[in-house]
Amino acid sequence: MLPILHLGPLAIQTPGLIILLGVWLGLSLAERQTGRYQVNGSALYNLTFAGLIAGVIGARLAFVAHYPAAFKANPSSLFSLNLGLFEPVWGILIGSVISGIYGWRKRMPVRPTLDAFTSALAVFAIAFHLAQFSSGDAYGSPSNLPWAIELWGTRRHPVQIYEILAAVFILFLAWPRPTWFRISGQRFFAFIAVSAGARVFLEAFRGDSLLWGGIRSAQVIGWLVLAMCSWILGKYQVKPTSKP
């Protein structure tokens, strides 16, 4: 784990630096692929940037609303890059709404825009899990496996590494391929479906899961998202071309 990177007199929060690099790489990759989907590159960049800013602010404000006492003693924590001080679900919801509003106002085609945005999402996922690994957040459950890591005084599943490997594999699967994604929107929903499946599987190894009556909430959400995306992808099935 490397929560702080010391560069001479500077002390940089490594998770925040990784997230910023992930945003830059993701946006750069998505912008290069906009021609494939006939989407305006500048508009996609602005849509993504607006959604990210709104999502980050929304995730922090949601955390403050849930745990106001954590910020009374130290108000400067409002501007901390600590990933543990965000409500990611609210951040995703708020960021998605703002991105949707921007795309609607700019009259961007929905499904091609989602396909072009997929590369950015895939890179963001890798950066996010790398940031968690550097900070020690999203830690695994206790384990005696040979590859378990020492964290918070206990040998645990290296869940962050599992997540990183899964995110890299998902990026490979979601890479633009004309033979795989022949209908507009297929790429995006396939990416979301595989990501939800990975969340359902890997959540079982987490040691900090939020439970609803003994049930892991992330797994419930993952199953719902997977079911919805599977239904949508079923509607996208390419009909066989009739022979003359």
MITORZA-969718 format. One record per residue (C-alpha): residue in one letter; residue number from 0; z, y, x. Coordinates in steps of 0.2 Angstrom, whole numbers, plus 5000, padded with zeros to 4 digits. Layout:
// residues N
+----+-----+------+------+------+
| aa |   i |    z |    y |    x |
+----+-----+------+------+------+
|  A | NUM |    Z |    Y |    X |
...
+----+-----+------+------+------+
This chain:
// residues 244
+----+-----+------+------+------+
| aa |   i |    z |    y |    x |
+----+-----+------+------+------+
|  M |   0 | 5000 | 5000 | 5000 |
|  L |   1 | 4996 | 5018 | 5006 |
|  P |   2 | 5002 | 5030 | 4993 |
|  I |   3 | 5001 | 5045 | 5006 |
|  L |   4 | 4988 | 5048 | 5019 |
|  H |   5 | 4994 | 5058 | 5034 |
|  L |   6 | 4980 | 5069 | 5042 |
|  G |   7 | 4989 | 5079 | 5055 |
|  P |   8 | 5000 | 5091 | 5046 |
|  L |   9 | 4992 | 5087 | 5029 |
|  A |  10 | 5000 | 5074 | 5017 |
|  I |  11 | 4986 | 5068 | 5005 |
|  Q |  12 | 4990 | 5057 | 4990 |
|  T |  13 | 4978 | 5043 | 4993 |
|  P |  14 | 4976 | 5037 | 4974 |
|  G |  15 | 4970 | 5055 | 4969 |
|  L |  16 | 4958 | 5055 | 4984 |
|  I |  17 | 4951 | 5038 | 4979 |
|  I |  18 | 4949 | 5044 | 4961 |
|  L |  19 | 4940 | 5059 | 4967 |
|  L |  20 | 4928 | 5049 | 4978 |
|  G |  21 | 4925 | 5037 | 4964 |
|  V |  22 | 4920 | 5051 | 4952 |
|  W |  23 | 4908 | 5058 | 4965 |
|  L |  24 | 4900 | 5042 | 4969 |
|  G |  25 | 4899 | 5037 | 4950 |
|  L |  26 | 4891 | 5053 | 4945 |
|  S |  27 | 4879 | 5052 | 4959 |
|  L |  28 | 4874 | 5035 | 4955 |
|  A |  29 | 4872 | 5038 | 4937 |
|  E |  30 | 4862 | 5054 | 4940 |
|  R |  31 | 4850 | 5044 | 4951 |
|  Q |  32 | 4847 | 5032 | 4937 |
|  T |  33 | 4844 | 5044 | 4923 |
|  G |  34 | 4825 | 5043 | 4925 |
|  R |  35 | 4825 | 5025 | 4920 |
|  Y |  36 | 4833 | 5029 | 4904 |
|  Q |  37 | 4824 | 5046 | 4901 |
|  V |  38 | 4840 | 5056 | 4900 |
|  N |  39 | 4842 | 5073 | 4908 |
|  G |  40 | 4852 | 5071 | 4924 |
|  S |  41 | 4861 | 5088 | 4923 |
|  A |  42 | 4866 | 5085 | 4905 |
|  L |  43 | 4873 | 5068 | 4909 |
|  Y |  44 | 4883 | 5076 | 4924 |
|  N |  45 | 4890 | 5089 | 4913 |
|  L |  46 | 4894 | 5077 | 4899 |
|  T |  47 | 4903 | 5066 | 4911 |
|  F |  48 | 4912 | 5080 | 4920 |
|  A |  49 | 4918 | 5087 | 4903 |
|  G |  50 | 4924 | 5070 | 4897 |
|  L |  51 | 4934 | 5067 | 4913 |
|  I |  52 | 4942 | 5084 | 4913 |
|  A |  53 | 4947 | 5082 | 4895 |
|  G |  54 | 4953 | 5064 | 4898 |
|  V |  55 | 4964 | 5068 | 4913 |
|  I |  56 | 4972 | 5083 | 4904 |
|  G |  57 | 4974 | 5073 | 4888 |
|  A |  58 | 4982 | 5058 | 4897 |
|  R |  59 | 4994 | 5070 | 4906 |
|  L |  60 | 4999 | 5079 | 4890 |
|  A |  61 | 5001 | 5063 | 4880 |
|  F |  62 | 5013 | 5057 | 4894 |
|  V |  63 | 5023 | 5073 | 4893 |
|  A |  64 | 5024 | 5071 | 4874 |
|  H |  65 | 5031 | 5054 | 4876 |
|  Y |  66 | 5043 | 5057 | 4890 |
|  P |  67 | 5047 | 5076 | 4890 |
|  A |  68 | 5063 | 5073 | 4900 |
|  A |  69 | 5053 | 5067 | 4915 |
|  F |  70 | 5046 | 5085 | 4917 |
|  K |  71 | 5061 | 5096 | 4913 |
|  A |  72 | 5069 | 5094 | 4930 |
|  N |  73 | 5053 | 5095 | 4939 |
|  P |  74 | 5039 | 5105 | 4930 |
|  S |  75 | 5028 | 5104 | 4945 |
|  S |  76 | 5025 | 5086 | 4941 |
|  L |  77 | 5013 | 5092 | 4928 |
|  F |  78 | 5000 | 5094 | 4942 |
|  S |  79 | 5005 | 5078 | 4951 |
|  L |  80 | 4991 | 5065 | 4954 |
|  N |  81 | 5003 | 5051 | 4952 |
|  L |  82 | 4993 | 5038 | 4941 |
|  G |  83 | 5010 | 5032 | 4933 |
|  L |  84 | 5011 | 5049 | 4924 |
|  F |  85 | 4996 | 5047 | 4913 |
|  E |  86 | 4993 | 5039 | 4896 |
|  P |  87 | 4976 | 5030 | 4900 |
|  V |  88 | 4973 | 5025 | 4882 |
|  W |  89 | 4974 | 5043 | 4875 |
|  G |  90 | 4965 | 5049 | 4890 |
|  I |  91 | 4950 | 5038 | 4886 |
|  L |  92 | 4950 | 5042 | 4868 |
|  I |  93 | 4951 | 5061 | 4871 |
|  G |  94 | 4938 | 5060 | 4885 |
|  S |  95 | 4926 | 5050 | 4874 |
|  V |  96 | 4928 | 5062 | 4859 |
|  I |  97 | 4924 | 5077 | 4870 |
|  S |  98 | 4909 | 5068 | 4879 |
|  G |  99 | 4903 | 5063 | 4861 |
|  I | 100 | 4904 | 5081 | 4855 |
|  Y | 101 | 4895 | 5088 | 4871 |
|  G | 102 | 4881 | 5075 | 4869 |
|  W | 103 | 4879 | 5079 | 4850 |
|  R | 104 | 4878 | 5097 | 4854 |
|  K | 105 | 4865 | 5094 | 4867 |
|  R | 106 | 4856 | 5082 | 4856 |
|  M | 107 | 4856 | 5068 | 4869 |
|  P | 108 | 4850 | 5051 | 4864 |
|  V | 109 | 4865 | 5041 | 4861 |
|  R | 110 | 4860 | 5023 | 4867 |
|  P | 111 | 4850 | 5029 | 4882 |
|  T | 112 | 4864 | 5040 | 4887 |
|  L | 113 | 4877 | 5026 | 4886 |
|  D | 114 | 4866 | 5015 | 4897 |
|  A | 115 | 4864 | 5029 | 4910 |
|  F | 116 | 4883 | 5032 | 4910 |
|  T | 117 | 4887 | 5013 | 4913 |
|  S | 118 | 4884 | 5015 | 4932 |
|  A | 119 | 4897 | 5029 | 4933 |
|  L | 120 | 4909 | 5019 | 4922 |
|  A | 121 | 4908 | 5004 | 4933 |
|  V | 122 | 4911 | 5014 | 4949 |
|  F | 123 | 4925 | 5023 | 4941 |
|  A | 124 | 4933 | 5006 | 4937 |
|  I | 125 | 4932 | 5001 | 4955 |
|  A | 126 | 4940 | 5017 | 4961 |
|  F | 127 | 4954 | 5016 | 4948 |
|  H | 128 | 4959 | 4999 | 4953 |
|  L | 129 | 4958 | 5004 | 4972 |
|  A | 130 | 4969 | 5019 | 4968 |
|  Q | 131 | 4982 | 5007 | 4959 |
|  F | 132 | 4982 | 4996 | 4974 |
|  S | 133 | 4986 | 5011 | 4986 |
|  S | 134 | 5000 | 5017 | 4975 |
|  G | 135 | 5007 | 5000 | 4970 |
|  D | 136 | 5005 | 5003 | 4951 |
|  A | 137 | 4999 | 4990 | 4939 |
|  Y | 138 | 5009 | 4977 | 4949 |
|  G | 139 | 5008 | 4958 | 4946 |
|  S | 140 | 5021 | 4946 | 4940 |
|  P | 141 | 5031 | 4936 | 4952 |
|  S | 142 | 5022 | 4922 | 4961 |
|  N | 143 | 5024 | 4909 | 4975 |
|  L | 144 | 5005 | 4907 | 4978 |
|  P | 145 | 5000 | 4908 | 4996 |
|  W | 146 | 4990 | 4924 | 4993 |
|  A | 147 | 5005 | 4933 | 4984 |
|  I | 148 | 5010 | 4950 | 4991 |
|  E | 149 | 5027 | 4957 | 4994 |
|  L | 150 | 5029 | 4972 | 4982 |
|  W | 151 | 5045 | 4980 | 4975 |
|  G | 152 | 5055 | 4967 | 4984 |
|  T | 153 | 5047 | 4952 | 4976 |
|  R | 154 | 5032 | 4941 | 4980 |
|  R | 155 | 5019 | 4945 | 4967 |
|  H | 156 | 5001 | 4941 | 4961 |
|  P | 157 | 4990 | 4954 | 4969 |
|  V | 158 | 4983 | 4959 | 4952 |
|  Q | 159 | 4976 | 4975 | 4959 |
|  I | 160 | 4965 | 4965 | 4971 |
|  Y | 161 | 4960 | 4954 | 4956 |
|  E | 162 | 4955 | 4969 | 4947 |
|  I | 163 | 4945 | 4976 | 4961 |
|  L | 164 | 4935 | 4960 | 4964 |
|  A | 165 | 4932 | 4959 | 4945 |
|  A | 166 | 4926 | 4977 | 4944 |
|  V | 167 | 4914 | 4974 | 4959 |
|  F | 168 | 4907 | 4959 | 4950 |
|  I | 169 | 4905 | 4968 | 4934 |
|  L | 170 | 4895 | 4982 | 4943 |
|  F | 171 | 4884 | 4968 | 4950 |
|  L | 172 | 4881 | 4961 | 4932 |
|  A | 173 | 4878 | 4978 | 4924 |
|  W | 174 | 4866 | 4984 | 4937 |
|  P | 175 | 4849 | 4989 | 4928 |
|  R | 176 | 4838 | 4974 | 4926 |
|  P | 177 | 4823 | 4975 | 4914 |
|  T | 178 | 4823 | 4957 | 4911 |
|  W | 179 | 4842 | 4957 | 4906 |
|  F | 180 | 4843 | 4973 | 4896 |
|  R | 181 | 4827 | 4975 | 4886 |
|  I | 182 | 4835 | 4985 | 4872 |
|  S | 183 | 4842 | 5002 | 4873 |
|  G | 184 | 4861 | 5001 | 4872 |
|  Q | 185 | 4862 | 4983 | 4878 |
|  R | 186 | 4868 | 4987 | 4896 |
|  F | 187 | 4882 | 4998 | 4890 |
|  F | 188 | 4889 | 4986 | 4877 |
|  A | 189 | 4887 | 4971 | 4889 |
|  F | 190 | 4897 | 4981 | 4902 |
|  I | 191 | 4911 | 4985 | 4889 |
|  A | 192 | 4911 | 4967 | 4883 |
|  V | 193 | 4913 | 4959 | 4900 |
|  S | 194 | 4926 | 4972 | 4905 |
|  A | 195 | 4936 | 4968 | 4890 |
|  G | 196 | 4935 | 4950 | 4894 |
|  A | 197 | 4941 | 4953 | 4911 |
|  R | 198 | 4956 | 4963 | 4904 |
|  V | 199 | 4961 | 4949 | 4893 |
|  F | 200 | 4961 | 4937 | 4907 |
|  L | 201 | 4969 | 4947 | 4921 |
|  E | 202 | 4982 | 4955 | 4910 |
|  A | 203 | 4991 | 4938 | 4910 |
|  F | 204 | 4995 | 4941 | 4928 |
|  R | 205 | 5002 | 4958 | 4926 |
|  G | 206 | 5021 | 4961 | 4928 |
|  D | 207 | 5022 | 4978 | 4919 |
|  S | 208 | 5012 | 4974 | 4903 |
|  L | 209 | 5017 | 4984 | 4887 |
|  L | 210 | 5023 | 4971 | 4874 |
|  W | 211 | 5021 | 4972 | 4855 |
|  G | 212 | 5034 | 4959 | 4849 |
|  G | 213 | 5031 | 4948 | 4864 |
|  I | 214 | 5012 | 4950 | 4864 |
|  R | 215 | 5003 | 4959 | 4878 |
|  S | 216 | 4995 | 4975 | 4869 |
|  A | 217 | 4981 | 4976 | 4882 |
|  Q | 218 | 4976 | 4958 | 4878 |
|  V | 219 | 4975 | 4962 | 4859 |
|  I | 220 | 4965 | 4978 | 4862 |
|  G | 221 | 4954 | 4968 | 4874 |
|  W | 222 | 4950 | 4955 | 4861 |
|  L | 223 | 4946 | 4968 | 4848 |
|  V | 224 | 4934 | 4977 | 4859 |
|  L | 225 | 4926 | 4960 | 4865 |
|  A | 226 | 4924 | 4955 | 4847 |
|  M | 227 | 4916 | 4972 | 4842 |
|  C | 228 | 4904 | 4972 | 4857 |
|  S | 229 | 4899 | 4954 | 4854 |
|  W | 230 | 4895 | 4958 | 4836 |
|  I | 231 | 4884 | 4974 | 4842 |
|  L | 232 | 4875 | 4963 | 4855 |
|  G | 233 | 4872 | 4950 | 4842 |
|  K | 234 | 4862 | 4964 | 4832 |
|  Y | 235 | 4852 | 4968 | 4848 |
|  Q | 236 | 4845 | 4951 | 4850 |
|  V | 237 | 4827 | 4952 | 4855 |
|  K | 238 | 4816 | 4943 | 4842 |
|  P | 239 | 4803 | 4931 | 4849 |
|  T | 240 | 4786 | 4938 | 4849 |
|  S | 241 | 4775 | 4930 | 4836 |
|  K | 242 | 4759 | 4921 | 4843 |
|  P | 243 | 4742 | 4927 | 4838 |
+----+-----+------+------+------+
